[in-house]
Amino acid sequence: MQTGNVTTPFGRRPMTLALVKGQLATAKIKAGKSVDKWKVYRSACEARALLGLRDRALAVLNALLTFYPEQELREESNLIVFPSNAQLAIRANGIAGTTLRENLALLVEAGLIQRNDSPNGKRYARKGNDGGIETAYGFSLAPLLARAEELAVMAHQVAEESRRLRIIKERITITRRDIRKLISAAMEEGAAGNWQSVEDALVSAIARLKTAKTAASLEACLDELTLLSKEAVNMLELQLIPQKSGANDSENRQHIQNSKTESLIEFEPSSEKEQGEGAVQKPRGPAEPTKAFPLGMVLRACPQISDYAIGGTISHWRELMAAAVVVRTMLGVSPSAYQDACDIMGPENAAVAMACVLERAGHITSPGGYLRDLTKRSEKGEFSLGPMLMALLRGQETKARRSA
């Protein structure tokens, strides 16, 4: 048990357990510890959002540090400064007395300084026979020394968050530009497709972007714009790719026409091994790009899928695919229906489709039939997961706003 390390404030200022905890932590500063006072001050400035401080409070802290005569805060030195309010106000750019007292209270509450009040509440120092300060009453800077490493970590977190926000905003700007120019090119050159719906979706996404302030909300907007960009590219790809592969398609059709009549009879074996080497495979449409959608966006649009993952969380695509197999069994979707979806869409996108079916299970009579229908439409190039994911994502955002 430590004694003599806790002091209470003068007058009507209340004592709190937070103040007690802070004073006890300050009393445990490692012997011989020292730190540059301005380095700690810069860390506090960079972490001001996490500390809940405003610029005026930092100006007052700067003024307090100027009354400490040395460059470094040292554990063995007297860390108490005792300027009057008038002196502090002058060095804090001449702020009013009321504002000064408010910001001193904020610094105490943030745990950057501590009050060490005298019996009458005045700030002063008493010198010993050797001329050195024996006792001082005022504001202790010891918390800055005790929390130097913590403040540095907080400053680093703020810098990383700022960097992350900057990157997200850059990607949003580029993605918006890409979508806008793809729409313009498609409309000007008469590309087929419902480009007006893409335009309307872009306008809606930009409207939501204007109200997004946090990193999470901006990231959600980026996911939506990324998905919209992929949809625009896919619509153009469906028209451009067949032109390149037309010769190959012609060769395939000619090969089938020249085959024996017996080879055209279609069977439905239970596995590929039973089909034999000479059986004609059913033509498959091109699968969607692997992992076409950001995993984080999929989980925001389809949060229920996480309940079927090991540990209740999904952080990798393989965990999503494992959870989709559990959901397939739970919803009564046959293995063959799910395998067809994997063959046509790709394993990752089939898992995404299963997550979407789970979210809409209450509105689907036959999940297996529904998945087969999605697979057939995807094989013909008539279906993409993008619009379904976007609709589910908007639905989740609407629920979140209503519950807030």
C-alpha positions in Angstrom: 0.0 0.0 0.0 1.3 3.5 -0.9 0.6 6.5 1.3 1.4 10.2 0.8 0.9 10.0 -3.0 -2.7 11.3 -3.2 -3.7 14.9 -2.6 -7.2 16.4 -2.8 -8.1 19.6 -4.5 -8.7 22.9 -2.7 -12.1 24.4 -2.0 -15.2 23.1 -3.7 -13.5 21.1 -6.4 -14.6 17.4 -5.9 -12.2 14.5 -5.6 -12.9 11.6 -7.9 -11.7 8.0 -8.2 -10.2 8.8 -11.6 -8.0 11.5 -9.9 -6.9 9.0 -7.3 -6.1 6.4 -10.0 -4.1 9.0 -11.9 -2.1 10.1 -8.9 -1.3 6.5 -7.9 -0.1 5.8 -11.5 2.1 8.9 -11.5 3.7 7.8 -8.2 5.0 4.7 -9.9 7.2 6.4 -12.5 10.3 4.4 -13.1 13.4 5.8 -11.4 15.7 7.8 -13.6 13.0 8.2 -16.4 13.2 11.3 -18.5 11.6 12.6 -21.7 11.8 15.7 -23.9 8.9 17.9 -22.8 8.2 19.2 -26.3 8.2 15.7 -27.8 5.5 14.7 -25.3 3.7 17.9 -26.0 3.7 17.1 -29.8 2.3 13.7 -29.0 -0.5 15.2 -27.0 -1.3 17.7 -29.8 -1.5 14.9 -32.4 -3.7 12.7 -30.0 -6.0 15.6 -29.0 -9.0 14.0 -30.6 -8.6 10.9 -28.5 -7.9 12.9 -25.4 -11.0 15.1 -26.0 -9.0 18.3 -26.0 -9.4 21.5 -28.0 -6.8 23.9 -29.3 -7.1 26.3 -26.4 -6.4 23.6 -23.9 -3.2 22.7 -25.8 -2.2 26.4 -25.7 -2.6 26.4 -21.9 -0.5 23.2 -21.7 2.2 24.8 -23.8 2.2 27.8 -21.4 2.6 25.5 -18.4 5.5 23.8 -20.0 7.3 27.1 -20.6 7.4 27.6 -16.8 9.3 24.4 -16.4 13.0 25.5 -16.7 14.5 22.4 -18.2 14.2 20.8 -21.6 13.6 17.3 -20.2 11.0 16.2 -17.7 13.0 14.1 -15.2 11.7 11.8 -12.5 14.1 13.1 -9.9 13.4 16.8 -10.6 10.6 19.0 -9.2 7.8 18.6 -11.8 5.5 21.1 -10.3 5.0 24.6 -11.9 3.3 27.4 -10.0 2.5 30.3 -12.2 -0.4 32.7 -11.4 -3.4 32.8 -13.6 -2.3 36.2 -14.9 1.1 34.9 -15.9 -0.5 31.8 -17.6 -3.0 33.9 -19.5 -0.2 36.1 -20.9 1.8 33.0 -22.2 -1.4 31.4 -23.4 -2.0 34.1 -26.0 -3.9 36.4 -23.6 -7.0 34.2 -23.1 -9.7 35.3 -20.7 -9.6 34.1 -17.0 -12.8 32.0 -17.3 -11.5 30.3 -20.5 -8.2 29.6 -18.8 -9.8 27.9 -15.8 -12.1 25.8 -18.1 -9.1 24.5 -20.0 -7.0 23.8 -16.9 -9.9 21.7 -15.8 -9.9 19.9 -19.2 -6.2 19.1 -18.9 -6.7 17.7 -15.4 -9.7 15.6 -16.6 -7.7 14.3 -19.6 -5.0 13.2 -17.1 -2.2 15.4 -18.6 -1.6 17.5 -15.4 -2.5 17.1 -11.8 -3.4 19.7 -9.1 -1.1 19.9 -6.1 -3.0 22.5 -4.1 -1.6 24.3 -1.1 -3.6 24.7 2.2 -5.0 28.1 1.0 -5.2 27.2 -2.7 -2.4 29.6 -3.7 0.4 28.5 -6.0 3.9 29.0 -4.7 7.2 27.3 -3.8 9.1 27.1 -0.6 12.9 26.9 -0.8 15.2 25.1 1.5 18.5 26.2 3.1 20.4 25.2 0.0 18.3 27.5 -2.2 16.6 24.6 -4.0 12.8 24.1 -4.1 11.8 22.2 -1.0 8.0 22.2 -1.5 5.9 23.5 -4.4 2.2 23.9 -4.9 0.6 24.3 -8.3 0.3 22.0 -11.3 2.3 18.7 -11.6 3.6 17.8 -15.0 4.4 14.3 -13.8 1.5 12.7 -15.7 3.2 13.8 -19.0 6.3 11.9 -17.9 4.3 8.9 -16.8 2.2 8.7 -19.9 4.9 9.6 -22.5 4.8 6.1 -24.2 1.0 6.0 -24.1 0.7 9.4 -25.7 3.2 8.4 -28.4 1.1 5.3 -29.2 -2.1 7.4 -29.3 -0.4 9.9 -31.7 0.6 7.0 -33.9 -2.9 5.7 -34.0 -4.3 9.1 -35.0 -1.7 9.4 -37.7 -2.5 5.9 -39.1 -6.2 6.7 -39.0 -5.6 9.9 -40.9 -3.5 8.0 -43.5 -6.2 5.4 -43.8 -8.9 8.1 -44.4 -6.7 9.8 -47.0 -6.3 6.5 -48.9 -10.0 5.8 -48.7 -10.9 9.3 -50.0 -8.3 8.9 -52.9 -9.9 5.6 -53.9 -13.4 7.0 -53.7 -12.3 9.9 -56.0 -10.8 7.5 -58.5 -13.7 5.1 -58.4 -16.3 7.9 -58.9 -14.3 9.1 -61.9 -14.1 5.6 -63.4 -17.8 5.0 -63.1 -18.7 8.4 -64.5 -16.5 8.0 -67.5 -17.6 4.5 -68.2 -21.2 5.6 -68.1 -20.5 8.5 -70.5 -18.5 6.2 -72.9 -21.3 3.6 -72.9 -24.0 6.1 -73.6 -22.1 8.1 -76.2 -21.1 4.9 -78.1 -24.6 3.2 -77.8 -23.5 0.3 -75.6 -26.4 -2.0 -74.7 -27.5 -2.1 -71.1 -29.6 -0.2 -68.6 -27.0 2.6 -68.0 -29.6 4.9 -66.6 -30.0 2.6 -63.6 -26.2 2.7 -63.1 -26.4 6.5 -63.3 -29.2 6.6 -60.7 -27.2 4.2 -58.4 -24.1 6.5 -58.7 -26.2 9.6 -57.8 -27.6 7.8 -54.7 -24.1 6.6 -53.7 -22.7 10.2 -54.0 -25.6 11.5 -51.9 -24.8 9.1 -49.1 -21.1 10.0 -49.5 -21.8 13.6 -48.6 -23.1 12.6 -45.1 -20.3 10.1 -44.4 -17.8 11.4 -41.9 -16.2 8.4 -40.2 -13.7 5.9 -41.7 -16.3 3.1 -41.4 -19.0 5.1 -43.3 -16.5 6.2 -45.9 -15.3 2.6 -46.4 -18.9 1.5 -46.8 -19.4 4.1 -49.5 -16.2 3.0 -51.2 -17.4 -0.6 -51.2 -20.6 0.4 -52.8 -18.9 2.5 -55.5 -16.4 -0.4 -56.1 -19.3 -2.8 -56.6 -21.0 -0.3 -58.9 -17.8 0.0 -60.9 -17.5 -3.7 -61.3 -21.1 -3.9 -62.5 -20.3 -1.3 -65.1 -17.2 -3.1 -66.3 -19.1 -6.5 -66.3 -21.9 -4.9 -68.5 -19.3 -3.8 -71.0 -17.4 -7.1 -70.8 -20.4 -9.1 -71.7 -20.6 -7.2 -75.0 -16.8 -7.0 -75.8 -15.6 -10.5 -74.8 -17.9 -12.5 -77.2 -16.4 -10.5 -80.1 -13.0 -11.9 -79.3 -14.2 -15.5 -78.7 -16.6 -15.7 -81.7 -14.1 -17.8 -83.7 -13.6 -20.3 -80.9 -17.4 -20.6 -80.4 -17.8 -21.3 -84.1 -15.1 -24.1 -84.0 -16.9 -25.6 -81.0 -20.2 -25.7 -82.8 -18.7 -27.3 -85.9 -17.0 -29.9 -83.7 -20.4 -30.8 -82.1 -22.1 -31.1 -85.5 -19.4 -33.5 -86.8 -19.7 -35.7 -83.7 -21.5 -39.0 -83.7 -25.2 -38.9 -83.0 -24.8 -41.2 -80.0 -22.6 -38.6 -78.3 -25.3 -36.0 -78.3 -27.6 -38.0 -76.0 -27.5 -36.2 -72.5 -27.4 -38.2 -69.3 -27.4 -37.0 -65.7 -24.8 -39.1 -63.8 -24.2 -38.3 -60.2 -20.5 -37.5 -60.6 -18.0 -36.6 -63.3 -16.3 -40.0 -63.0 -19.5 -41.7 -64.1 -19.7 -39.6 -67.3 -16.7 -41.3 -68.9 -14.2 -39.8 -71.1 -16.3 -39.9 -74.2 -19.4 -38.2 -72.8 -20.2 -34.7 -74.0 -19.9 -32.1 -71.2 -22.7 -29.6 -70.8 -21.4 -26.2 -71.9 -20.6 -23.9 -68.9 -20.8 -20.2 -69.0 -17.8 -18.1 -67.9 -17.5 -17.9 -64.1 -17.4 -14.5 -62.4 -14.0 -13.3 -61.3 -12.8 -15.0 -58.2 -13.4 -13.0 -55.0 -15.2 -10.3 -57.1 -16.5 -8.5 -54.1 -14.7 -7.2 -50.9 -15.2 -9.6 -48.1 -16.0 -6.9 -45.6 -18.8 -5.6 -47.8 -20.2 -9.1 -48.2 -20.3 -9.5 -44.4 -22.0 -6.1 -43.9 -24.6 -7.0 -46.5 -25.1 -10.6 -45.2 -24.3 -10.6 -41.4 -26.2 -13.8 -40.7 -23.6 -16.0 -42.4 -21.2 -15.3 -39.5 -23.5 -17.2 -37.1 -22.7 -20.4 -39.0 -18.9 -20.0 -39.0 -16.6 -21.6 -36.5 -16.3 -19.2 -33.6 -19.0 -17.0 -35.0 -16.6 -14.8 -37.0 -15.4 -14.7 -40.6 -12.1 -13.1 -41.5 -11.1 -15.1 -44.6 -12.8 -16.3 -47.8 -12.2 -19.9 -46.8 -14.2 -19.4 -43.6 -17.0 -17.9 -45.6 -17.0 -20.9 -48.0 -17.0 -23.3 -45.0 -20.0 -21.4 -43.4 -21.8 -21.5 -46.8 -21.6 -25.3 -46.8 -23.3 -25.4 -43.3 -26.0 -23.0 -44.5 -26.6 -25.1 -47.6 -27.3 -28.1 -45.4 -29.5 -26.1 -43.1 -31.6 -24.6 -45.9 -32.0 -28.0 -47.6 -30.1 -27.1 -50.8 -28.8 -30.2 -52.5 -25.1 -30.8 -53.0 -25.5 -30.9 -56.8 -27.3 -27.5 -56.8 -24.5 -26.0 -54.8 -21.8 -27.7 -56.9 -23.4 -26.3 -60.1 -23.2 -22.8 -58.5 -19.6 -23.3 -57.7 -18.8 -24.5 -61.3 -20.6 -21.5 -62.9 -20.0 -18.7 -60.5 -16.8 -19.8 -58.9 -16.5 -21.1 -55.3 -16.2 -17.7 -53.6 -19.1 -16.2 -55.5 -21.2 -19.3 -54.8 -20.6 -18.8 -51.1 -21.7 -15.2 -51.5 -24.8 -16.3 -53.3 -25.5 -18.7 -50.4 -25.1 -15.9 -47.9 -27.6 -13.8 -49.9 -30.1 -16.6 -50.0 -29.7 -16.9 -46.2 -30.5 -13.2 -45.7 -33.6 -13.6 -47.9 -34.6 -17.0 -46.7 -37.9 -15.7 -45.2 -39.0 -14.6 -48.6 -37.9 -17.7 -50.6 -40.1 -20.8 -50.8 -37.4 -23.2 -52.1 -33.8 -22.1 -51.5 -32.5 -25.0 -53.7 -34.7 -24.0 -56.6 -33.8 -20.4 -56.1 -30.1 -21.1 -56.2 -30.5 -23.2 -59.4 -32.3 -20.4 -61.0 -29.6 -17.9 -60.1 -27.0 -20.4 -61.5 -28.8 -20.8 -64.8 -29.2 -17.0 -65.2 -25.6 -16.5 -64.3 -24.5 -19.1 -66.9 -26.5 -17.2 -69.6 -25.0 -13.8 -68.5 -28.4 -12.6 -67.2 -27.5 -12.4 -63.5 -24.8 -10.8 -61.4 -24.5 -10.8 -57.6 -23.7 -7.1 -57.6 -27.2 -5.7 -57.6 -28.4 -8.3 -55.0 -25.5 -7.4 -52.7 -26.1 -3.7 -53.1 -29.8 -4.1 -52.2 -29.0 -6.1 -49.1 -26.4 -3.6 -48.1 -28.8 -0.7 -48.4 -31.4 -2.7 -46.4 -28.8 -3.2 -43.6 -28.0 0.5 -43.5 -31.7 1.3 -43.3 -32.1 -1.0 -40.3 -29.1 0.5 -38.6 -30.5 4.1 -39.1 -33.9 3.0 -37.7 -32.4 1.3 -34.6 -30.1 4.3 -33.9 
